[in-house]
Amino acid sequence: MDDRPPASAYVAAVGMTVAFALSFVATKTALKGFEPLLIALLRFTFAGAVLWVVWRLRPVREPVTRAELGRLALVGFVSLTVYFSFENLGIARTSASEAAILIATIPIFVALIGAFVPAERPSGRQWAGILLSFAGIVALVLAAGGAGGGSLTGNLLVLAASVSGAAYAILARRLLVSRSALFVTAWQNLFGALFMAPLALVEALLMGVRRPTAQAAGGVLFLTLVCSILAYLLLNYAFRFLPASRVSVFINLTPVVAVASAYALLGERLTVAQGVAAAVVVAGVWVANSGRRGSATGELGLRSPSAG
């Protein structure tokens, strides 16, 4: 019996990485007309409403138990409310390059947490790939010349987002073994919006509400459709077939995509040092995701007959 994950799981992980990489630019754009927590509330509310309607229109809907609602609420709180509170506030206070390298520490935290979870415990090869790709991230940022605009506060906020992102990877992995990506993503956004609403209200009372520009509104729309809906559907689909430590290492491709986008869209020069660093990141991802599957590390029996 072939226990290897389907190729579509890896395609989903790559697609998720591209969408998340573009979210840095979209967030910076949205911040020109919206406060950080309001951005998060708007994208979760719109995304949750769209996904919930799609889920309700399916011919066969998955029943929801009270116990599952509790787990979904926890996933939504950790993955969206906590993560994006820290990330949006951090991005507003630091540079994109520094934010990218700190978000790239998610696989490190996943591995540290996974070391205490037998089903998620990374192998030596995966550890090597994680550390290699992270080394490439460091080299890539340094090769870019260290863009200014960062701050210690902003960096600490983004690092806190990385920790919560790692916790989400472990939590969602267990839920998605038996549930569809659409089901989890819809409830995840609804609970994320529910918990974010009081925080955004406090922010509005303290900071006020600005008149948004068309460009900022476009940034929120992109974040909603591409990052909150498409990216999380792809991410949750990948989690159904791959261990959290293997999926999360793809996040290290984010700065590579950012450099390529800047080169293609903005005409920025791609140096030899940046190219080498990007190659190291890709090599690390390959090392972590290659080798034999199906060992006693929890990779057997992870598929669900209810794929979709």
Order of alpha helices (4+ residues) and beta strands (2+ residues): alpha-alpha-alpha-alpha-alpha-alpha-alpha-alpha-alpha-alpha-alpha-alpha-alpha-alpha
